[in-house]
Amino acid sequence: MEKKGRPATKPPELKQGFYIELKSKGSSSGVKIRRDTREEMEFSIRQYEKSKVVTYLGEVRAGRWVDGKNKGKKTR
C-alpha cells in the first residue's frame, strides 16, 4: 500500500533533553536515546556500558546543542 499525500519537507526537530548514542561492539550505526534529566542520563550510561559502546552526544535546548561534541550547532 502506498502512502498518500505530500512528503514532509522539514526535517524533524530533536526534543529537549540529554542524548546518548548506543552502538553494539563492532557496529558502525547506533541508536540515539533521550533522557529528561542528567541523573536519568547518567543512570542509563552506567546501565548500558556493560554491553554496548555508549557515547554522550550532549544536551538539546531550544533546537540547539548546549554541550557535547556538537556544542552550539542546530539540531536540524
C-alpha positions, 0 to 999 in steps of 0.5 A: 500500500502506498502512502498518500499525500505530500512528503514532509519537507522539514526535517524533524526537530530533536526534543529537549533533553540529554542524548546518548548514542548506543552502538553494539561492539563492532557496529558502525550505526547506533541508536540515539536515546533521550533522557529528561534529566542528567541523573536519568542520563547518567543512570542509563550510561552506567546501565548500558556500558556493560554491553554496548559502546555508549557515547554522550552526544550532549544536551538539546535546548531550544533546537540547539546543542548546549554541550557535547561534541556538537556544542552550539550547532542546530539540531536540524 
